[in-house]
Amino acid sequence: MKKTTQPIMLNSITDFCDLLGYPKPKNPLLMVVEIACVPMRTDMPLKMIYNFYSVFIKRNIKFPMRYGQQYYDFSEGIMGFSEPKQVFTIDMDQNTPAISGWFLMFHPDLIRKYGLGKKINDYNFFSYSANEALHLSEDEERMIEKIMQDIRNEYEQSIDAFSQDVIVSHLDLLLNYCNRFYNRQFITRRNAEEDLLIKFNQYLRTYFEQDVIEQLPNVNDVAAELNVSAHYLSDMLRNVTGQSAQQHIHKHLIEKAKELLLTTQLTINETAYKLGFEYPQYFNRLFKNKTGLTPAGFRGSN
């Protein structure tokens, strides 16, 4: 297979099987396979775009794997996730070792008519990026593998009127457990998260100390500066502080606004422009929403 620097679009699970030489899937919307010490093919495409969800357990990964713009860290992590339309980049050489684990793929159409079709958007780990592989204990890994086996057993059966209901119920259970384990990971990695919180607050303090703020910071830009995804940053902040990343940004913004209102002679409009607002009325609205007073009212009362 000829390698290319252009991503190969895989619109269906059948496309995936054709590309990698797997048998046709028994269910066009689902595939689950156990990987038992299979050597990675060195003729794999460098970049692929899956138009479906994937959940994978990988062991013995020694090569870089990039999801979106960041690298997955599998040095200790074992489980990863991807959502449709994201680019996977794999860097391999001739010394790439054999890997083992599980690989589950499912098309959005499989879950579209079920509650999971809407709930899956709440599982932020599908869009996580650098250093966000899920670390499993031995008991947790066994539990996840048991559900994978249940899905595979149902997948191997002849399709009938209940097949999709049963498979989606197993899939729902799998993702619920993954959600639990991710939240546990936030707790057990509290020291690392607190370090990230310190960096986050320091970045915002420095940002708002600029003489000229050209635009208000947004969550995506701040997360990129900290080398994490926006979802991960917000989840971490909610777990550690109870507030989202956007709420923290607004908190720093309002504190800086109060300082300017009380220590400078800038007009309200000038204050808004200095803080990066294009339209002063948006500044007035946000300030009142957060403090209960208009900027002018705050300045007058102090």
PyMOL commands that set and color helices and strands:
alter all, ss='L'
color gray80, all
select helices_A, chain A and resi 13-20+108-111+115-122+124-127+138-156+163-188+190-208+219-225+230-241+245-263+268-274+280-291+295-301
alter helices_A, ss='H'
color red, helices_A
select strands_A, chain A and resi 8-10+30-39+47-50+53-59+65-67+70-72+79-82+86-90+98-106
alter strands_A, ss='S'
color yellow, strands_A
deselect
rebuild
show_as cartoon
